[in-house]
Amino acid sequence: MKLTERHKEYWSKNLRITSILLAVWFVVTFVVSWFARELSFNFFGWPFSFYMGAQGALVIYVWIIWYYARYMNRLDMEYGVDEGED
């Protein structure tokens, strides 16, 4: 099956948002924990590194999932590939 320009545009947008969200995931998971000792300021009364390890990262993971699902639903509707009701 040959991809049309519309298919290529759809997958380009899909890969772009996936790459951005994976970069956010990487920063939250690895970069913050790597520099945990240097992140010694208080955040809601707790050290920032402790907050990110205990619950901050989980909140961001849930946000990533929510945003990706919302974005892809809109993109699917825009390109006519959504699972609309029959």
C-alpha positions in Angstrom: 0.0 0.0 0.0 1.4 3.3 -1.0 1.1 6.1 1.5 -0.5 9.4 0.4 0.7 12.8 1.5 -2.2 12.9 4.0 -1.0 9.6 5.6 2.6 10.9 5.7 1.4 14.1 7.4 -0.6 12.1 10.0 2.3 9.9 10.9 4.7 12.9 11.0 2.5 14.6 13.6 2.1 11.3 15.5 5.9 10.7 15.6 6.5 14.4 16.6 4.2 14.3 19.6 5.5 10.9 20.6 9.1 12.2 20.5 8.3 15.2 22.5 6.5 13.2 25.2 9.2 10.6 25.3 11.7 13.5 25.9 9.6 14.8 28.8 9.4 11.2 30.2 13.2 10.9 29.9 13.9 14.2 31.6 11.5 13.4 34.5 12.7 9.8 34.9 16.5 10.1 34.4 17.7 13.7 34.4 15.9 14.7 37.6 17.1 11.7 39.5 20.6 12.2 38.1 20.8 15.7 39.5 18.8 15.0 42.6 21.5 16.2 45.0 21.8 19.5 43.2 18.0 20.0 43.3 17.9 20.9 47.0 15.3 23.6 47.1 12.0 23.2 48.9 8.8 22.4 46.9 5.5 22.3 48.9 7.6 21.9 52.1 9.6 19.0 50.9 13.0 18.7 49.1 12.3 18.8 45.4 14.2 15.6 44.7 12.1 13.8 47.3 8.8 15.2 45.9 9.7 14.2 42.3 10.7 10.7 43.4 7.6 10.2 45.6 4.8 11.6 43.6 5.8 14.3 41.2 7.0 11.9 38.5 3.8 9.9 38.8 1.7 13.0 38.3 3.7 13.9 35.2 3.4 10.3 33.8 -0.4 10.5 34.2 -0.4 13.9 32.5 1.7 12.5 29.6 -0.8 9.6 29.1 -3.8 12.0 29.3 -2.3 14.5 26.9 -1.3 11.8 24.3 -4.8 10.2 24.3 -6.4 13.6 23.9 -4.1 14.8 21.2 -4.4 11.5 19.2 -8.2 11.5 19.5 -8.2 15.0 18.0 -5.7 14.1 15.3 -7.7 10.9 14.4 -10.9 13.0 14.0 -9.0 15.6 11.9 -7.7 12.9 9.5 -10.9 10.9 9.5 -9.4 7.7 11.1 -11.3 7.9 14.4 -13.4 5.1 15.8 -16.6 7.1 15.4 -19.9 5.6 16.4 -21.7 3.6 13.7 
